[in-house]
């Protein structure tokens, strides 16, 4: 993507966070935004660094994770195009409590804290958009905790494969192809599973003729059976 030709106000207009702003407000906000290119493996930020902006993924993929002293990683979230991260840390004026790393060549839109606070001063309604974004992330994290506590590893993996089946309607659905956006090990960490267990469950589902595995593409052959298999 040619960043010199990037239409910042137009891009802001399609993001839920900024879509209700007027054209003038988006143009003003765009002047304070920056684009940042990252190669695969580059760090967006590390634990302990100051957080003076939040970020929106334009293209690419970002992994949010924590790491133990021994180097073991726990993936907290995978952020894809159109989604934002680090809003809460920015508002709290606290150092980063997790790491963010590009999993592919990535283009980020960086929105500074100064710009956000300026828009809130001009129109307090803008704060509601920010609160909505933070609330969505909190809701997602609560669902994660619920899944870890109440669901088996098998159920969590099946839920991930079926995440794009609308409204849980699994009847009369044909073959669905799921493309894994990142490595199986990364997804396993996101689901709090070991890579070995993740692979073992996938092969069990394949042996049951519920899915077919082709590298990072998984074809779900029977959506309804797969959904019910996880409840056994």
N, C-alpha and C positions, 0 to 999 in steps of 0.2 A: 504494500500500500504506500502510495506517494504522500508522505506527511505534509509536503508543501501545498498539495491540492486538497488537503483534508478540510472539509466544511464543518468546523467545530459547532457553530450554532445549530446547524441542521442535525448533526449527530445527537446533540443534547436534547433536541425536540422529540426523538424517538425513545429516549430513556424514561421509564416511568417516574423516576426521581425528579426529572426536570420538565416533563411534558406539559405541565400546567402553567409553566412560566410564560410570560409574554415574550414576543420576539425581542423586544428591547432588553428584557431581563436576561434572556439567554445570551444575547450578544455581549452584554456586560460581564456575565459570568465567564463566557468563553475567553475573554481577554486575560483572565487569571488562571486559565487551565493550561496545562502543558502536556505534550505527548512524549512518551518515553519508550524507546525500543529496547527490548531485551532478547538476548539469544537464549536458546535452551540451556538451562542450568544456572542462568544468572539469578542473583538474589534481588528481590524487590526491597526487602528490609530484613533485618535480623533482630532477635530478641535483645532488648536493652536499648535499641536505637530510638531516637525521638520520633514521634509521629505527628507531623505537621500537615498532613494531607490524607485524603482517602483516594482510592483508585477504582477505576472502571476498566474492565478488560474489553478492549475493542476487538482484537483478534488474538487467538492463542489460548493458553491455559495456565493458571497459576495454582500452585499447591500451598495451602496454609497448613503448617505443621509445627509440632514441638519435638524436641530431641532430648534424650537422656544424656548424662555425661558419658555413657558408654557408646553413644552414637545411634541408639535405637530410635527410630522415628515413629510418631503417631500422627497420621494425616487427619486434620480437623475438618477440612473442607477443600473441595476442588471448585475453582471459580472459572467459569467459561465466559464467552463473549456476551456483553450486555449486562453483566452482573458486577456489583461493586463489593469492596471490602475495606476494612480498617476504619469505618466511620466511628464506631464506639471509642476506639483508642484515641482517635483524633479529638473527640469532644472531651474526653476525660483528661486530656493533657498529660497522659502517662506514657512511659516508654513502651515500646512494642512488647507484647507478652508472648508472641509466637513469631515464627519465621514465614516468609513468603518467597516462593521460588518459581520461576517460569519453567514449565514442563515442555514448552515448545517455543519457537520463535514467537514473541508476544509484543503487542502494541498496547500500552496502557495510557489511559487518560487520567491525569493527576489533577485533583481539585483541591486547592489549598484551603487550610482552615480559615485563613484571613478572608478568602472569597466567600466561603460559606457563611461566616459570621456577619459579613457585610450584607449579604442577601437577607439574612434573618432580621437584621436591624431595619432594613428597608421594608420588609414585609414578613411579619411573624408567622404567616401561614406557611412560609417555606420550611419552617422547623417541623411542621407536621409531615412533610414528605420525608425528611431525614428520620423522624421517629418511626415512620412506617417501614422504612428500609431496615432500620435496626431491629424493629419488632419482628419482621419476617425472619431475620437471621436467628433471633432468640427462639422463635417458634420452631425453626428447623433443628436447633440444638436440643430443645426439649424433646422433640420427636426422636432424635438420635439416642438420648439417654433412655427414653422409653423402650426403644428397640433393643438396646444393649441389655436392659434389665428384664424384659419380658419376652423377647424373641430369641429363638435358637439361631445359631450361625447360618443354618440352612435357610431359615425364614428371612434373615437379613439379606442374604445373597439373592434369593428369589425376588424379594421386594425391590432390590436394586435393578434386576433385569426387567422388571415389570413397571418401573417408575414412570414410563412414558405412556402406559396404557391409560387412557383418559377415564378419570372418575372411578377407577377400579372396575369398570365394566369389562369383564373378561369372557363373556359368553359371545359366541358367534364371531370371534375375532380370528382372522386368518393368520398366516405365518408372519411373524414380526422379526425384523432384523435389528439387532442392537450392536452398535459399533462402540467398542470400549475406547474412551477418549485417551486413556493413559494405560500404563502397564498394569498387568494383573496384580502385581505386588503392591502398587500404589492404591488400587481400589480395595484390595484386601485390608490394608492399613486403615483406609477410610471407614471400612465396615467393622473394624476391630477384630479381624480374622488374621490368622497366619497365612502366608502365601501357600503353604502346603495344604492347609485345610481348604482354602479357596479353590485350588486346582482339583482336589479330591472331590469336592461337591460338584464342580462343573462336569467332571468325568462321570460321576454317578448319574447326573441328570441326562447326560448324553447316552449312557448305557440304558436308561429308561425310555429312550426315544422321545424325550421332551425337548431337547435342543440339539443343534449341530454346531460344532466349534470349527471355525476357520480362522486361525490366528486371532486377530482382535475383533473378528465379526462372529456374533453368536445369533443363529437363527432359532427363534422360538417356534417349535413345530405345533404345539398345542398350548395356547395361552391359558385356557381354563384348567386343563390338567396340571400345568405347572403351578398355577396359583393354589390349587387344592393340595398339590403334593407337599407344599411347605407346611401344611397344617397337620400332617400325619404325625 
